[in-house]
Amino acid sequence: MPHPSPRPASHSVDESEVAKFSALAAEWWDPNGKFRPLHIFNPVRISFIREVAASHFGRDSRALRPFEGLSLLDIGCGGGLLSEPMARQGFQVLGADASEKNIRTAETHAEGSGLTLTYRAMTAEALVDEGQSFDLVLNMEVVEHVADLPGFLKSCASLIAPGGMMIVATLNRTLKSLALAKFGAEYVLRWLPPGTHDWNRFVRPDELQACLEEAGLQAKRLQGVAFDPLRWEWQLSPDTGVNYMIVATR
């Protein structure tokens, strides 16, 4: 695939955050590397997306490719850890990321996997300027890294086609998340490189819901996600104290 053209400037992009993840771009697909937590997290995310999307769009979640004919934007796609599974389920996928290094990693892996999907070094604002729209927008573990949360979500909302939906996953700003997701994950367990997250940028569910409503969306479901150390896996949970997802529709 050709290398992406230079990324347009964006008021919501924090260049220091882009640089941070660009430096790790080569490790996206290493299940034992710096992104190991996301590899462990992926099964519960994929299952949740499949369940919610099948219900919303009236598709059979038991089908091999239930989402044929539907378009999906994975904004902040990184190396494509979610984009590829979504393409396998039938979505026409565009993975967009502010980091060109991430996009090159995602393209290379997709080529090796024989998958048909598109990656672009692109911001949400630039996609809005192009007049793009998608049935489903995935906004997963991104909002805690942007410079302008309301503006970013407004742009993302503009990218949802009529009758479409967006799923946002992020971290709650609580003392529990400070202990577990910041100090525990980065300095004790060493799941993430120190400095990966800024706890002050974590977003409470009420704050996120207010931004979504201001952007013209309706928050339909709040879902907590918790790590089970005995099973060594993530599971859906009523506990939203650390990780959570919100489903919003137009």
Secondary structure as the mmCIF struct_conf table of DSSP 4:
data_model
#
loop_
_struct_conf.conf_type_id
_struct_conf.id
_struct_conf.beg_label_comp_id
_struct_conf.beg_label_asym_id
_struct_conf.beg_label_seq_id
_struct_conf.end_label_comp_id
_struct_conf.end_label_asym_id
_struct_conf.end_label_seq_id
HELX_LH_PP_P HELX_LH_PP_P1 PRO A 2 ALA A 9
TURN_TY1_P TURN_TY1_P1 HIS A 11 SER A 12
HELX_RH_AL_P HELX_RH_AL_P1 GLU A 15 SER A 22
TURN_TY1_P TURN_TY1_P2 ALA A 23 LEU A 24
HELX_RH_3T_P HELX_RH_3T_P1 ALA A 25 GLU A 27
TURN_TY1_P TURN_TY1_P3 TRP A 28 TRP A 29
TURN_TY1_P TURN_TY1_P4 PRO A 31 ASN A 32
BEND BEND1 GLY A 33 GLY A 33
TURN_TY1_P TURN_TY1_P5 LYS A 34 PHE A 35
HELX_RH_AL_P HELX_RH_AL_P2 ARG A 36 PHE A 57
TURN_TY1_P TURN_TY1_P6 GLY A 58 GLY A 58
TURN_TY1_P TURN_TY1_P7 SER A 61 ARG A 62
BEND BEND2 ALA A 63 ARG A 65
TURN_TY1_P TURN_TY1_P8 PRO A 66 GLY A 69
STRN STRN1 SER A 71 ILE A 75
TURN_TY1_P TURN_TY1_P9 GLY A 76 GLY A 76
TURN_TY1_P TURN_TY1_P10 GLY A 78 LEU A 82
HELX_RH_AL_P HELX_RH_AL_P3 SER A 83 ARG A 88
TURN_TY1_P TURN_TY1_P11 GLN A 89 GLY A 90
STRN STRN2 GLN A 92 ASP A 97
BEND BEND3 ALA A 98 ALA A 98
HELX_RH_AL_P HELX_RH_AL_P4 GLU A 100 SER A 113
TURN_TY1_P TURN_TY1_P12 GLY A 114 GLY A 114
STRN STRN3 THR A 118 ALA A 121
HELX_RH_AL_P HELX_RH_AL_P5 ALA A 124 ASP A 129
TURN_TY1_P TURN_TY1_P13 GLU A 130 GLY A 131
STRN STRN4 PHE A 134 MET A 140
BEND BEND4 GLU A 141 GLU A 141
HELX_RH_3T_P HELX_RH_3T_P2 VAL A 143 HIS A 145
BEND BEND5 ALA A 147 ALA A 147
HELX_RH_AL_P HELX_RH_AL_P6 LEU A 149 SER A 158
TURN_TY1_P TURN_TY1_P14 LEU A 159 LEU A 159
STRN STRN5 ILE A 160 LEU A 171
BEND BEND6 THR A 174 THR A 174
HELX_RH_AL_P HELX_RH_AL_P7 LEU A 175 SER A 177
HELX_RH_PI_P HELX_RH_PI_P1 LEU A 178 VAL A 188
BEND BEND7 LEU A 189 LEU A 189
BEND BEND8 TRP A 191 LEU A 192
TURN_TY1_P TURN_TY1_P15 PRO A 194 GLY A 195
BEND BEND9 THR A 196 THR A 196
HELX_RH_3T_P HELX_RH_3T_P3 TRP A 199 ARG A 201
HELX_RH_AL_P HELX_RH_AL_P8 PRO A 205 GLU A 214
TURN_TY1_P TURN_TY1_P16 ALA A 215 GLY A 216
STRN STRN6 GLN A 218 ASP A 228
TURN_TY1_P TURN_TY1_P17 PRO A 229 TRP A 232
STRN STRN7 GLU A 233 SER A 237
BEND BEND10 PRO A 238 PRO A 238
BEND BEND11 GLY A 241 VAL A 242
STRN STRN8 ASN A 243 THR A 249
#
